[in-house]
Amino acid sequence: MVDPQHLTGPELAEYEARRERDESQSQAMLDGCDHDELRRTRYLWQAREIRDD
């Protein structure tokens, strides 16, 4: 997992955007939207975070 304290400038902005997107996806899932699409998106973000580490 990324530690936001060590991020600067564009990296911090990307981290914040990703966090907001993840939160909105979680809320959308609770609201009952397309679960398959959310699962794919979450998988891609998790794969990206693993590569980023």
C-alpha positions in Angstrom: 0.0 0.0 0.0 1.2 3.5 -0.7 2.1 5.8 2.2 0.7 9.3 1.3 3.2 11.0 3.6 6.0 10.2 1.2 4.2 11.5 -1.9 4.7 14.9 -3.5 3.0 17.0 -6.2 1.5 15.0 -9.0 1.9 11.7 -7.1 -0.1 13.0 -4.2 -2.8 14.3 -6.5 -3.0 11.0 -8.2 -3.2 9.2 -4.9 -6.0 11.5 -3.7 -7.9 11.0 -7.0 -7.6 7.3 -6.7 -8.8 7.3 -3.1 -11.8 9.4 -4.0 -12.6 7.1 -7.0 -12.3 4.0 -4.8 -14.7 5.6 -2.2 -17.2 6.5 -4.9 -17.0 3.0 -6.4 -17.6 1.6 -2.9 -20.7 3.8 -2.5 -21.9 2.9 -5.9 -21.6 -0.8 -5.1 -23.7 -0.2 -2.0 -26.2 1.7 -4.1 -26.5 -1.4 -6.4 -24.8 -0.5 -9.6 -23.0 -2.8 -12.1 -21.2 -5.2 -9.8 -19.2 -6.9 -12.6 -17.8 -3.5 -13.8 -16.9 -2.5 -10.2 -15.1 -5.9 -9.7 -13.1 -5.4 -12.9 -12.2 -1.8 -11.9 -11.2 -2.8 -8.4 -9.1 -5.6 -9.8 -7.3 -3.3 -12.2 -6.6 -0.7 -9.4 -5.3 -3.4 -7.1 -3.0 -4.8 -9.8 -1.8 -1.2 -10.4 -1.1 -0.7 -6.7 0.9 -3.9 -6.5 3.0 -2.7 -9.4 3.4 0.7 -7.8 4.8 -0.8 -4.6 
